[in-house]
Amino acid sequence: MKEKVIEIVREVYAQTPEIEITGDTDIINDLGSSSLEMLIFINELEENFKVVLKPEYFSQKCTVDDVCAILSEVLKKNENL
């Protein structure tokens, strides 16, 4: 999952290729994410993982590892439906 999230980060934030993307990369602070870019990123996650995500999940510090944890939680909840 982490590799796919990193791939999506690279696609959405292609203007910052000099930054190494790791689990600790903060999408908002390290990549300077605008609100539009964040919505695009969330949309890409939803399409790739077939989930619905609330933007407020990503309103605070948001590292790649945080995104993976959010996705895992949402996917787990969807399995229980």
MISE-210797 format. One record per residue: residue number from 1; x, y negated, z of N, C-alpha, C, CB in turn; residue in one letter. Coordinates in steps of 0.2 Angstrom, whole numbers. Each point is the difference from the previous one (the first is absolute). Glycine has a CB too. Example, Ala and Ser with C-alpha at 12.3 -4.5 7.8 and 13.67 -1.06 7.14 Angstrom:
<atoms>
   k   n_x   n_y   n_z  ca_x  ca_y  ca_z   c_x   c_y   c_z  cb_x  cb_y  cb_z r
   1    66    28    39    -4    -6     0     4    -6     0    -9     6     6 a
   2     7   -11   -10     4    -6     1    -4    -5     3     6     3   -10 s
</atoms>
This chain:
<atoms>
   k   n_x   n_y   n_z  ca_x  ca_y  ca_z   c_x   c_y   c_z  cb_x  cb_y  cb_z r
   1     4     6     0    -4    -6     0     4    -6     0    -9     6     6 m
   2    15    -6    -2     4    -6     1     3    -2    -7     2     3    12 k
   3     0     2   -16     3    -1    -6    -5    -4    -5     8    10     1 e
   4   -14    -8    -1    -5    -3    -4    -2    -7     2    -5    12    -2 k
   5     5   -13     9    -1    -7     2     6    -4    -2    -7     4    10 v
   6    13    -2   -10     5    -4    -2     0    -1    -7     7     5     9 i
   7    -9     0   -13    -1    -1    -7    -5    -6    -2     3    12    -2 e
   8    -9   -12     6    -5    -5    -1     3    -7     2    -9     9     2 i
   9    13    -9     4     3    -6     2     4    -3    -6     0     4    12 v
  10     4     0   -15     5    -2    -5    -4    -3    -6     8     9     4 r
  11   -14    -5    -6    -4    -3    -5    -3    -6     1    -2    11    -3 e
  12    -1   -12     9    -3    -6     1     4    -6     2    -9     7     4 v
  13    15    -6    -1     5    -5     1     6     0    -4    -4     1    12 y
  14     3     0   -18     6     1    -5     4    -6     0    -7     8    -7 a
  15     5   -14     9     4    -6    -1     5     0     6   -10    -6    -5 q
  16    10    11     9     6     0     5     4     7     0    -7    -8     8 t
  17    10     9   -14     3     6    -1     6     1     4    -4     0   -11 p
  18     7    -6    14     6     1     3    -1     2     8     4    -9    -7 e
  19   -10    10     9    -1     2     7    -1     8     0    -5   -11     3 i
  20     9    14     1    -1     7     0    -6     2     4    12     2     0 e
  21   -17     2    -2    -6     1     3     1     7     4    -7    -6    -9 i
  22     6     5    16     0     6     4    -6     0     5    13    -1     0 t
  23   -13     6     4    -6     0     5     0    -6     4     1    12     0 g
  24     4   -15     2     0    -6     4    -1    -7    -4     8     6     7 d
  25    -9    -6   -13    -1    -6    -4    -7    -3     1     7     5    -9 t
  26    -7   -11    12    -6    -3     1    -3    -4    -6     4    -2    12 d
  27    -9     5   -14    -3    -3    -7    -2    -7     1    -4    11    -2 i
  28     2   -13     7    -2    -7     1     6    -5     0   -11     3     5 i
  29    15    -1     0     6    -5     2     6     1    -5    -4     0    12 n
  30     6     7   -13     6     1    -4    -1    -1    -8     3     8     9 d
  31    -9    -7   -11    -2    -1    -7    -3    -6    -2    -1    12    -1 l
  32    -1   -16     7    -4    -6    -1    -6     1    -4    11    -6     0 g
  33   -15    11     2    -6     1    -3    -5    -6     0     2    12     3 s
  34    -5   -13    -8    -6    -5     0    -6     4     1     6    -8    -8 s
  35   -12     4    10    -6     4     1    -2     3    -6    -3    -8     9 s
  36     4     5   -15    -2     4    -6     4     6    -1    -3   -11    -5 l
  37     9    11     6     5     6    -1    -2     5     5     9    -7    -4 e
  38   -11     5    10    -2     5     5    -7     3    -2     6    -6     9 m
  39   -10     3   -12    -7     3    -3     2     4    -6    -7   -10     4 l
  40    11     9    -8     2     4    -5     4     6     2     1   -10    -7 i
  41     3    10    12     3     5     4    -5     5     3    10    -7     2 f
  42   -15     4     1    -5     4     4    -4     4    -6    -1    -8    10 i
  43    -1     4   -15    -4     3    -6     4     6    -3    -5   -11    -2 n
  44    12    10     1     4     6    -2     0     6     4     7    -9    -6 e
  45    -6     7    13    -1     6     5    -6     4    -1     7    -7     8 l
  46   -13     3    -8    -6     3     0    -1     4    -6    -5   -10     6 e
  47     7     8   -12     0     4    -6     4     6     0    -2   -11    -6 e
  48     8    10     8     5     6     1    -2     5     5     9    -7    -4 n
  49   -12     5     9    -1     5     6    -8     1     0    10    -4     6 f
  50   -14     1   -10    -7     2     0    -3    -2     7     1     9    -9 k
  51     0   -15    12    -2    -2     6    -3    -7     0     8     8     6 v
  52   -12   -10    -1    -2    -7     0     4    -3     6   -12     3    -5 v
  53    15    -8     4     4    -3     6    -2    -7     1    10     7    -3 l
  54   -11    -9    10    -2    -7     2     7    -4    -1   -10     4     8 k
  55     9   -10   -11     6    -5     0     2    -1     7    -4    -5   -10 p
  56     0     5    15     2    -2     7     5     5     3   -11    -6     2 e
  57    11    12    -5     5     5     2     7    -3    -1    -7    10    -3 y
  58     8   -14    -2     7    -3    -2     1    -7     2    -1     8    -9 f
  59    -3   -11    14     1    -7     1     6    -2     5   -13     0    -1 s
  60    15     5     4     6    -1     5     6     2    -3    -7     1    10 q
  61    12     1    -6     6     3    -3    -1     6    -4     6    -5    10 k
  62    -4     6   -15    -2     5    -5     6     3    -3   -11    -5    -2 c
  63    14    10     5     6     4    -3    -3     5    -5     8    -3    10 t
  64    -3     6   -14    -2     6    -4    -2     6     5     8    -4    -9 v
  65    -5     5    14    -2     5     5    -7    -2     3    13     2     3 d
  66   -14    -8    -2    -7    -2     3    -5     2    -5     5    -9     6 d
  67    -4     8   -13    -4     1    -5    -1     8     0     3   -10    -7 v
  68     2    14     7    -1     7     0    -4     2     6    11     1    -6 c
  69   -10    -4    12    -4     2     6    -7    -1    -1    10    -2     7 a
  70   -12    -4   -10    -7    -2    -2    -3     5    -5     3   -12     3 i
  71     1    13    -8    -3     5    -5    -1     7     3     6    -7    -9 l
  72    -2     9    13    -1     7     3    -6     0     5    13     1     0 s
  73   -14    -7     3    -6     0     5    -6     0    -4     7    -6     8 e
  74    -7     2   -14    -6    -1    -4    -2     7    -3     3   -12    -2 v
  75     3    15    -1    -1     7    -3    -3     5     5     9    -3    -8 l
  76    -6     3    14    -3     5     5    -7    -2     1    12     1     5 k
  77   -14    -7    -4    -7    -1     1    -4     2    -5     3   -10     6 k
  78    -1     9   -13    -4     2    -5    -1     8    -1     5   -10    -6 n
  79     0    13     9     0     8     0    -6     2     5    13     1    -3 e
  80   -14    -5     8    -5     2     5    -7    -2    -2     9    -1     8 n
  81   -10    -2   -14    -7    -2    -2    -3     6    -3     4   -12    -2 l
</atoms>
